Amino acid sequence: MAARVSHPSLIGTDQLIAAVEQAGYTAALPKSSEPAKRRAAAADTDSVSAVDDRQRLLVTALLALPVLLLSMVPALQFRNWQWLCFVLSAPVAVWSAWPFHRRALQGLRHAAATMDTLVSLGVTASFSWSAYALFLGGAGDPGMRMPFSLVPTVSSGVAHIYLEAAVGVPLFVLAGRFLEAKARQGTGAALRSLAELAVKEVCVRDVGGGEHMLPAERLRTGDTFVVRPGERVATDGSVMEGSSAVDLALVTGESEPVEVGPGTAVIGGAVNSGGVLLVRATAVGDGTRLARITRLVTEAQAGKARAQRLADRVAGVFVPVVLTLAVTTLGFWLGAGAQPQAAITASVAVLVVACPCALGLATPTALMAATGRGAQLGVLVRGPQALEGLQHLDAVVLDKTGTLTAGHMSVVRVTSTPDGTGVEDVMRLAGAVEYGSEHPLGRAVTTYAQRVVQDGALPVADSFAAMPGHGVRGVAEGHEVEVVTAPEDLPPALAAALRTAEGAAHTAVVVRIDGTPRALIEIGDVLRPGSYRAVDRLRRLGIRPVLATGDREAPARAVADHLGIDEVHARCSPEDKATLVRSLREQGRRVAVVGDGVNDAAALAGADLGIAMGSATDVAIGAADVTLVRGDIEALADAVRLSRSALGTIRANLVWAFGYNLVTLPLAMVGLLTPMLAAAAMSLSSVLVVGNSLRLRAWQPAPARTRSSSRREL
């Protein structure tokens, strides 16, 4: 577990480290030059602890269940049953409960009492009294039977044993904390994904023109490296030679490729879709765009880890009160002339009944039930922060490409000249020529052509040639075919189609056959089915939609106009998106972010609630609190409603858990609860909390409102 500490400049780091070490922990200064993979490994330290917790819980359950059955079901008690229970209880009271004992001792060093203090004292008191009863109080007699009594009794001078309390308390609390830890797993996923996105080796060209492979971490500013088709750019740099289309989807989240040539800046992590590029490194290590995104994700996730649970906030008051009541109960009974066993029994009952089993189960059980139901509906909720973040949510920042739109380039419309070749014939020839292109626009044309041609077969094109920044040409079925950017001199029908494409912010290309323009192809992104309904349902939930995209102003406005979104932020870098989220939060808004790319990771992590599409990059999913698995944007409103329902269930659970303590503590103090009955009441309280949480498994989303058109073209 890690913590980030902010401090006044007057306090030195040596003082801070000394203070942390005095508290029983370790501390070290962060290394600013630490690579992303090492940061990810540090963020995953808790995963090792989760494995240990699972093993501890399994062993505890195997040892505790026989003790609970024998102690609370008299019909199962056999000769010397109590000694078997003692043998099984000893490792539970010592080894299983050791994390609580250790944390209680750490708190004692600083005069601090926590929920762990109650657990430790309850287990210690129950086990110690039972050991006394077995060895010195007559409870070790081979034929001893212990009835399940509702009030404290002393039978023939034989002291009762309360081993069921000694094993039940750690079992229930460990189960609750294991469920909670299970739900929070993966906090380092975003950092691991960012580390994997970085290039491991790079081909460097030396002064003499020779090339050699070099580990990426040894690359220096000013070095020249080669990026071949299909390879990822090793670091931020400037193109020196070559031209190509660079796919920035992994970094910027936008599907439209960017043409680059000499003098053009490229970003580390971008994929080269076309020709060979020679790039001069302008930034390496922590100075790259990818490293800056990594730092933003790290800082945002560390900030969210400071959120405190309600149980922790009240522990500073609740625990000292319980300890005072337990000591007061012991003193009162002894002062009233009661037998020591009765006084100790009442005091132990106070400690046992106050143990926060139901409190520990209140959040994780509701969370697990909600996440299980959410998974059935295609919504994955990571942890309690996702629920808390929706408490007063009133703004959602939506990415465009891959979130509101399909996220890939496709042919939207084909317009042919009235007196020319038909659409199918034009697309057959254009698809044949583009078949040899690696450009994303060319792949979109080929895919569409294979779909509209009857048998899906395209002719073979000869004399293929790419014209960088302009288009491609070739010969198919004896015709010279060109697919190029739209010129100004077009026939009236194609000119009108070009104006329509420009108004919708589509990319337009013209198909020329034997030098004559025959068709205009509009290529762009399309809205996801249900995007309109999702935005409309968000408004009905009182949430204001905000569009933030790295794309250009025109396509961003086109999407916003179709969906009725008023606030639009175009050409947003990852830093811009994170800044927008911070700005909205500083205005007092509770902000959710929906995205699918690396460029969204920092904003997702820094928001009150981060939501990633199921088709998102691993980085975005790792940084998000909620993932829409099936990639259906309509599930967003369902995720909001499910999370709010789960939060309401958690609140009800917490009210019950504290209410249970308010009722049972007075009963234990006046001697109306034995530790056995206190343990049973504690178990019943836990069962009620779990039952209330399981109601979430039957949660149903609101029925979708139908519209005449579920898919819109931009």
N, C-alpha and C positions, 0 to 999 in steps of 0.2 A: 504494500500500500504506500502511496506517495502523497505528499502534500506540498503545495506551493505557498510560500510565506512572503507577504508584503510587509515592509517595515520602514519606519522613518530613517532618513539618511544619517541621523545622529547615532543610530545603533549599528554597530559593526557586525559583519557576518560572523566573526569569531564568537561574539557574545550570543548570537542566535544559535549557532551550532552547540555551544556549551549548554545553553538552556534546554535545547531539545535532548541532548545526551543525558542531562540530569533527570529528565522525565522518563528515561528508560528507552529512548529510541535512538536511531542513528540519523545523521544529516550530512549532506554534502552539497557543494555548489554545482549547479547544472553546467554542462559543457556546451557552450554555444556552437562549437564546431562539430558536435556529435552527429554522426550520420543518422538518417531517418531510420535505418534498420535497427541501430542500437537503441534509439528512442522507443521504437516499437517493442523491442525486447524488454525494456524497462516497464513499459505500460502493461505488458503481459505477466508481470510478476505475480499478480493475484491469481492467475490461472493455476499455478502450482499449488497455491493454498486451497483452491477449490477442490482439487483432487484429494488433498489431505482431509478436507472437511467431509467429502463423500465417504471416504474410508472410515473416518471416525464415526459418522452417523450410522453406517452399516453395522459396524461392530457393536455400537451402543444399542441398536435395535435388537440384535440377536441376543445380547445379554439381558436387556431390560424387559422384553416381552414376557419371558417365563416368570420373572419376579412379579410383574404386575398381575398376571393371572393367578399365581399362587397366593399372593397377598390379599387380593380383593375378591376371590371366589373360594370361600371356606371348603366347599365340597372337593376341591382339588388338592387340599393340603394332606400330605402323607407324613410318615414318621421322619423326623429330622428335616422337614422341608425348609425350615427357617435357616438351617446352616447352608443348604444349597443356595438359597436366596442371598445369604451373606457373601458367599464366595462369588456369585455372579455380580453382586452389587459393588464389590470393592473396586474392580477396574473401572466401572462406570463413574463411581464417586471420585476416583483419583485421576485416571487417564482421560476418560471422556470429558469430564468437567474441567480438565486442566486449563484450557484456554480461558474459562471464566475465572478460575482461581488466579491465574497469572495477571489478567487485566484488573482484577479486584485488588491485588497486591500493588500493582502499579499506581492505581488510584489512591490507595492508602498512603503511599509515600508522599503524596501531595494533598492529603486530606480531602480527596474527591471521592464521592460515592456515585456509582453508575448502576445501570440495570444488571451488569455483571456482578456487582457486589451482592445484590439480592439473590441471584442464582447461586453464587458461591456459598453464601451463608446458609441458604436453604438446604443445599445438598450436604454441606458440612454438618449442620445441626442435626438433620434427619439421620445421616449415617452414623454420626458419633453417638447419638442417643440410642440408636438400634444396637450398636456395638456394646454399649454399656448394659442394655437390657439383656443381650445374649450372654455376656460373660459374667455379669454381676447381678442382674435383676431377675434371674429365674426364667427368662424367655428361651434359654438354650436347652430346656428339658426336652428329651426326644419326643415325647407325646404332646407337646404344646400345640394348641390350636388357637388361632386368632380370629374371632368373629368380626364381621363387618358392622361396626357400631356407628351410630349417628352422633353420639356425644362421648366425650372423654370418660372412660371408666377404668377402674383398677380392679382386676379380677384376682382374688386370692393372693394379693401381694406380688403378682407377676407383672412386670412392666411390659407394655406393648412395644412392638417394633414397627418402624415406619420406613422400611427399605423401599416400599413402592414410591414414596415421595423422593427418596434419594436417587432413584433411577428415572422416575417419570419427568422430573424437572429438566435434567440435561437432555433427555430424549426429545421432548417437545420443543425446547429452545433451539437445539441443534437442527431439528427438522425445519423449523421456521427460518433460521439463518441460512441453511443450505438452499432452500427454495429461493430466498432473496438473492443469494450469491449467484445461483443458477441463472436467474433472470437478468443479472447485470453483466454476464459474461460478454466478452468481445469488445471491451472499451478500447483495446489497442488495435482493432481491426482496421481502422482508417489509416493508422500509421504504418501497419504492415503492408497495406495495399500501396501506399505511397512509396514505400521502400522498394516494392517489387516493380513499380512503374519505372524506376530509375534504370538506366542502361548500365550493364555490368562491364562490358568491354567496348572499346571504340577503336576504329581504324584511323590512325594518325598519319598524316603525310608530312615527311620531313622536308628540309630545304632543298635537298637534291632530287625530290620527286618520288623517293621511295616511300613505301607504306609498311606499317607494322602495327600489330594489335597491342593495345595498352589498357590496363585496368582503368575504368572511368574515374576512380578517385585520384589518379595521378595526372589527369588532364589539367592543364593550366591555362589561364587567360592568355590569349594570343596564339595558342596552338591551333593548327588547321587539321580538321578531321573530315572523313568521307562518310556520307550517308547514302546508301544504295536503296533502290526501290524496295519498299516493304519494311525497311529498318526504321527504328525510332531515333530521333535526334538526341544526341547524348547530353547536350547542355545548351543553354541559351547562346545564341551566336548570330553572325551575319553571313549571308551567302556570298561567297567569292566567285564561284563558277557554277554553271549549270542552271537549269530551270525545271520546275516541277509543280505539281499540285500537292500541297501539304495538308494532311488531314489533322485538324486540331481538335477533333471531337473529344479525345481523352483529356485534353487540357482545358479547352474552352467550353466544351459541351455543345458546340454548334456543328451541324452536319455539313454545312456548305464548305467545300474545300477552298483553300487560299492559294492563289498563284504566287509563286516566289521566284525570284531571279537575283542576279548580282546586286548587292546592296540591300536586299530585303532581310529584315530581322526574323529569326525563327526561335521558337521556344522549345526548351528541352522537354522531351516526352511526346512531341508531335511526331506523326508517322508520315514518312515520305511515300506518296502514292504514285509518283511518276519516275522522272529521270534521276541520274546520279547528281548529287549536290556536294560541293566542296564548301565547308563552313568554317569560319574562324570563330573560336570561342570568345565570347565577350563577358561571360560570368560563369563561375564554377562554384561548387560546394554550396555554402549557405547563401550565396548571392543570387542563386537561380530562382526563377518563378516557382518551380516545384518545391524548393526548400522553403520559400516564403509561405506557400500554402500549408506545408507541413507544420511550420511554426504556428500559424493561425489555428490549425486544428488542435494542436497540442495545448495551446493557451485556452482555447474555448472549452475543451473537455476538462481541463484542470479546474477551470472556474466553476463548471457545473458540479464537480465533485464536492464543492463546499456546501452544497445544500444539505441541511440537517433534517432528520426525521422528527416527527412530532414526539415520538418516544424519547429521543435524545434530548429534546428541548425541555421536557418536563422532568427528566431524570434528576436534575439538580435539586428539585423540590421533592419529588415523590419518594426517592430512595431514602434521604435522611429522615423523612416523616415515618416511613415504614420501620426503619431501624429504631427510631425513638419509641414507636408504639410497641415493638417487640420487647425492648428493654423495660418499658413501663409496665407491660403485661406481666413480665416475669417478677418484677418488684412488687406489683400489686398483689399477685397471688401469694407470694411468699410472705408479704406483710400481713395478709389476711389470715394467715395460719394454715393455708392449704398445704397438702403434701408436695414435696419437691417435684414428684413426677407430674402432678397436675399442672404445676406452675410451668415446668419446662415444656410439657405438652402444648399448653396454650401459646407459649412463646414461639415454639417451633411451628405451630399451626399458622401464626401470623406471618412468619417468614415464607412458609410454603404457599399459602393462599395469595400472597402478594407477588409471587414469582411471575414474571411477565410472559407466560407462555402464549396466552391469547393475544397479548400485545405484540409479541414477536411474530405471530402467524397472521395478524390482521392485514398487513400490507402484502407479503409474498403470496399468500393463498389467493387473494383477490387478483393479484397481478398474474399468477399462473393461470387462473381460470379465464381471465380476460385475454391473455395471450393465446391460450388454447383455442378459444372461440374465435379470436381474431385470425388465427392461422387458417381455420376452416373457411373464413370469409375472404382470405387473401390479404390479411393485414397482420404484420408482425410488429409487436410492441416490445422494445428492448427492455425497459426498466421503469421504475417508479417516477423518474424524472419526466418521462413522457406523459404520465398522468398528471403530475403536478403542474407541468407546463401549460396544460389546457384549462387550468382553473379559471383564468380570466382572459383567455385568448380572444383577441379582437382584430388581428391582422395576419394575413398569410402572404408571404412572398413566393410567387410562382415563377419557376424557370419556364422558358418557352420550349426549346427544342428537346424532345425526348420526354417532356412532361405534359405539356398541353398539346404538343404535336407528336407525330409518329417518330421523329428523330432521325429520319434518313431521307435522302433525296429520291424523289419519284416523279414520274411524268404525271402532271396534273391535267393537261389538255393538249390536244393536237388539232391544229387548224390547217386545212389544206386549201389550195386555190380552187375555185369552183370549176375551172376548165382544165384542171391538171390531173395528176395521178391520184388515185384514191388513198385514204389514210393507211389501209393495210399494206398496200404496195410501197408507199413511202416509208413506213416503219420497217418493212422487211429489208429495204436497201439501207436505211440509216442504221438499223441494228446490226447488219452485216459489217458495215464499216467500223462502227463503234465497238464491235466485238474484240478488236485488237487493242482497245484503249484501256489503260489502267486508271483513267480519271473517273472519280465518283459520278460525274455527270454522264459520262459515257456508259458506265455500268447501269445507270438508271434508264437510259435510252434502250440499251440491249435487253434489259429485263422486261421492259414494257413491250418491246417488239416481239419477244418470244411469247408473251401472253396474248397479243392480239392476232398474231399470225395463226392461221387455222391449225396447222400441224406443229407449230412451234419451231420448225426447222428454218434456219437462216442460211442464205447462200454464203459461199466462201468469198471473201473480199481479197483482191490482189492490190499490190502497190500501195499498201497502207503507209500513211505518213502523218505524224503528229505535228501540229503547228502550235507551239507553246503559246498560251495566252489567247489563242484564236480558235482552235478547233482541230478537226481531223479530216483527212480525205483518203479516198481509195476507189477502187474499181470493183463494181459488183454487177453481175449479169450483163456485162458489156457497157455499163453506164458509169460515167465519172460522177462520184457521189461525194459531196462535202457536207459536213455538219459543223457549222461555224456560228460564232456570235452574231446576233442579228444586226445587219447593216441598216443604214438609214433609208436606202432606196428599195422599198418593198411594194409589192402589189397592194391595192386597197384592203383586201380581206386580211392579208397578213399584217399590214400596218395597224389595222384596228385591233387585231389579236395582240400585237406587241404593246399597244397602249394599255390594254386590259391586263397583260402580264406585269407591266411596270407598276400599274396601280395596285396590284396584289403583291408586289415585291417578289415576283417570281423571276427565275433566270430563264431567259428566252434564247433558243438556238434555232437557226434556220437550216432546213435541208435543201441543198441545191443539187439538182440532177442535171448533168450535162450543162452546168452553168446557169440554169434557170431556177429561181426560188419556187419550190413546190409546196412547202409546209413550214409552219412555225410550231415548235414544241416548247411548251411551258413546263419547266422543271422546278419543283419546290417541295415544301413540306406540307402535310395535311394535318388538320386537327385530329386528335384522338377521338374516337367515338365516346361520347359522354362528357367531353370537356365542358360544353355549355351547361349541362345539368349539374356538373360538379361545382362550377363557379356559382350557379344560381342557388344551390343548396347551402353553400358556404355563406352567402349573403343572408339566407333565411336563418342561419345559426348565429347571426350577428357578427360575422367575421368579414373584414374588408379585404378584398383581393388586390394584390400589388404585383405587377408584372416586372421582372428584372431579368434581362437576358444579355448575353454577350453579342447578340446579333445586331444588325443595322437597325436604324430607326424605322425605315419603311416596313419591313416584315414584322417588326415588333408592334407597330401601330395597327397593322392589318389584323393581327391576332387579337389584339386588345379590342378593336372595334367589333369583331365578330362575337366576342365573348362578353362585351359590355364592361370591360375593365377600364376604369378612369385613369389610374395612376400607372405610368409606364416609365421604366428606366432601361434605355438601350445602351449597347456597347459597354456593358459592365464587365470589368475584370474581376477575378476572384476577390481581390482586395476591395473593389467597389461594392460587391455584394455583401461582404462582411461588414463594411462601413455602413451600408444602408440598414442592415439589421441592427447594428449598434445604435444608429441614429433613431430608429423607430422605438427601440427599447428605452433610450434616453428620454423620449417623448412620453414615456409612461405606458407604452403599448406592450402587450404580451404577443410575441411574434412567433409564427411558425414559418418554416421555409420548406418548399417542395422543390426537389431537383434530382438530377440523374448523372451529373458529370463531376469530374475532378474539380472543375471550377466552382462547383456548388459546395464542396466539402467544408470549407471554412465557415460559410454562412450557415450550413446545416448544423455544424457543431456549436456555433455561437448563438443560435436561436433558442428560444424557450422550448421549442419543439421542432426537431428536424425530421422531415419526411422524405424518403427516397423512393423512386419508382423501382419496380422489380427488375426492370431492364437496366438499371443504373450501373455505373462502375462500382467495383468493390470498395473504392475509396469513399464514394458517396454513401453507400449502404453502411459502411463501417462508422461513418460520422453521424448517421441519422439515428433518431430515437424510434422512428416508425418506418417500416418498409412496406410499400404496396406491392405484394408479391406478384399478383397476376398482371401488373402493369396497367390496371384499370383506374383511370383518374377519378372515376365516380366513387371508388372505394375511399377516397379522401374524406368525404363527409361522414361515411360510416366509421372511419377511424376516429374522427373527432367525437362522434356520439358514443362510440364504444369506450373510448378513454374517459369521457365524462361520467359514464355509467360506472366504470370501474372505480373512479375517484370517489363517487358517491358511496359505493360499497365499502371502500376503505374507511371513509369517515364513519359510516355506521358501525363497522367493526371496532374502530378505535373507541367510539362512544360506549359500545358494549363492554370492551375490555376494561376501561376505566370504571364504568358503572358497576361491573362485577366486583372490582376491588372495593368500591365504596360500600357495597352491601355485605360482602363476606368478611372484610377486616373487623368490623365491630363484633360479628358473631364469633370469630376466632378469639378475640380479646376476652369475651365474657365466658369462654369455655364451652360454647355450643358447637364447635367444630374440632374434631380430632385432626391430626396431620393426615390420616388416611382419608377422611372425608374432605379435607382441604385439597388433597391431591386429586380426589375424584371430582370435586367442584371445579378445580383448575382444568381437568381434562374435559369436563362438560362444557366449560366456557370455550375451550379450544374447538370442540366439536361444533358448537353453535357458530363460531366465527367461520370455520371451514364451510359449514352448510350454507351460510349466508353468501360466502364467496362463490360457491358452486352454482348459485343461481345465475351467475354471469354466463354459464355454459349454454343457457337457453336464450341468451340475448338475441334479438332479431333486429336487423337493420330496417330502416324505413323503406317501404316499397318505392321503387324508382318511378318517377313521373315520365310518362311517354311523351315523345315529341315526334313530329312528322319526319324530321331529318336528324339522324344520330351521327352523321358524318358530314363535315363541311370541308369544302376546299377553300384554301386561302387565295 
